[in-house]
Amino acid sequence: MRRYSKNILSIMVRKNIRKYRLIRGYTLQELADFTELTHGYVRDLECLSIDKTPTLETLGRFADALGIDIRQLFDDVPLDNDK
């Protein structure tokens, strides 16, 4: 598999969303409220067994809500099955 395939990038972004949410101390519901997305969407996004790939617009919402630069969502993270 390529280093930057759609699947790998999606996992990296989703793990980073969870990482920064936990750093900020936000619950899933709080992050959903800040992004104006549903709790279910944010929950499913963090659940790596569910196939979800957020749009660039959605990534921008997460970056704004988490107070980070959107590029930080693409930081390297372990790609094994651990959260």
MODELLER restraints for C-alpha pairs under 7 A, 6 or more apart:
rsr = mdl.restraints
at = mdl.atoms
rsr.add(forms.Gaussian(group=physical.xy_distance, feature=features.Distance(at['CA:10:A'], at['CA:53:A']), mean=5.63, stdev=0.5))
rsr.add(forms.Gaussian(group=physical.xy_distance, feature=features.Distance(at['CA:12:A'], at['CA:74:A']), mean=6.10, stdev=0.5))
rsr.add(forms.Gaussian(group=physical.xy_distance, feature=features.Distance(at['CA:12:A'], at['CA:76:A']), mean=6.76, stdev=0.5))
rsr.add(forms.Gaussian(group=physical.xy_distance, feature=features.Distance(at['CA:12:A'], at['CA:77:A']), mean=6.18, stdev=0.5))
rsr.add(forms.Gaussian(group=physical.xy_distance, feature=features.Distance(at['CA:13:A'], at['CA:73:A']), mean=4.98, stdev=0.5))
rsr.add(forms.Gaussian(group=physical.xy_distance, feature=features.Distance(at['CA:13:A'], at['CA:74:A']), mean=5.53, stdev=0.5))
rsr.add(forms.Gaussian(group=physical.xy_distance, feature=features.Distance(at['CA:14:A'], at['CA:45:A']), mean=6.33, stdev=0.5))
rsr.add(forms.Gaussian(group=physical.xy_distance, feature=features.Distance(at['CA:14:A'], at['CA:46:A']), mean=5.72, stdev=0.5))
rsr.add(forms.Gaussian(group=physical.xy_distance, feature=features.Distance(at['CA:15:A'], at['CA:46:A']), mean=6.81, stdev=0.5))
rsr.add(forms.Gaussian(group=physical.xy_distance, feature=features.Distance(at['CA:15:A'], at['CA:83:A']), mean=6.64, stdev=0.5))
rsr.add(forms.Gaussian(group=physical.xy_distance, feature=features.Distance(at['CA:16:A'], at['CA:73:A']), mean=5.32, stdev=0.5))
rsr.add(forms.Gaussian(group=physical.xy_distance, feature=features.Distance(at['CA:17:A'], at['CA:73:A']), mean=6.55, stdev=0.5))
rsr.add(forms.Gaussian(group=physical.xy_distance, feature=features.Distance(at['CA:18:A'], at['CA:46:A']), mean=6.26, stdev=0.5))
rsr.add(forms.Gaussian(group=physical.xy_distance, feature=features.Distance(at['CA:20:A'], at['CA:66:A']), mean=6.61, stdev=0.5))
rsr.add(forms.Gaussian(group=physical.xy_distance, feature=features.Distance(at['CA:21:A'], at['CA:66:A']), mean=6.71, stdev=0.5))
rsr.add(forms.Gaussian(group=physical.xy_distance, feature=features.Distance(at['CA:28:A'], at['CA:39:A']), mean=6.25, stdev=0.5))
rsr.add(forms.Gaussian(group=physical.xy_distance, feature=features.Distance(at['CA:28:A'], at['CA:42:A']), mean=6.49, stdev=0.5))
rsr.add(forms.Gaussian(group=physical.xy_distance, feature=features.Distance(at['CA:28:A'], at['CA:43:A']), mean=6.50, stdev=0.5))
rsr.add(forms.Gaussian(group=physical.xy_distance, feature=features.Distance(at['CA:29:A'], at['CA:39:A']), mean=5.29, stdev=0.5))
rsr.add(forms.Gaussian(group=physical.xy_distance, feature=features.Distance(at['CA:32:A'], at['CA:38:A']), mean=5.43, stdev=0.5))
rsr.add(forms.Gaussian(group=physical.xy_distance, feature=features.Distance(at['CA:32:A'], at['CA:39:A']), mean=5.25, stdev=0.5))
rsr.add(forms.Gaussian(group=physical.xy_distance, feature=features.Distance(at['CA:32:A'], at['CA:42:A']), mean=6.20, stdev=0.5))
rsr.add(forms.Gaussian(group=physical.xy_distance, feature=features.Distance(at['CA:34:A'], at['CA:65:A']), mean=5.56, stdev=0.5))
rsr.add(forms.Gaussian(group=physical.xy_distance, feature=features.Distance(at['CA:35:A'], at['CA:61:A']), mean=5.33, stdev=0.5))
rsr.add(forms.Gaussian(group=physical.xy_distance, feature=features.Distance(at['CA:35:A'], at['CA:62:A']), mean=6.11, stdev=0.5))
rsr.add(forms.Gaussian(group=physical.xy_distance, feature=features.Distance(at['CA:35:A'], at['CA:65:A']), mean=6.01, stdev=0.5))
rsr.add(forms.Gaussian(group=physical.xy_distance, feature=features.Distance(at['CA:44:A'], at['CA:50:A']), mean=6.30, stdev=0.5))
rsr.add(forms.Gaussian(group=physical.xy_distance, feature=features.Distance(at['CA:45:A'], at['CA:52:A']), mean=5.87, stdev=0.5))
rsr.add(forms.Gaussian(group=physical.xy_distance, feature=features.Distance(at['CA:59:A'], at['CA:70:A']), mean=6.91, stdev=0.5))
rsr.add(forms.Gaussian(group=physical.xy_distance, feature=features.Distance(at['CA:60:A'], at['CA:70:A']), mean=6.22, stdev=0.5))
rsr.add(forms.Gaussian(group=physical.xy_distance, feature=features.Distance(at['CA:63:A'], at['CA:69:A']), mean=5.98, stdev=0.5))
rsr.add(forms.Gaussian(group=physical.xy_distance, feature=features.Distance(at['CA:63:A'], at['CA:70:A']), mean=5.10, stdev=0.5))
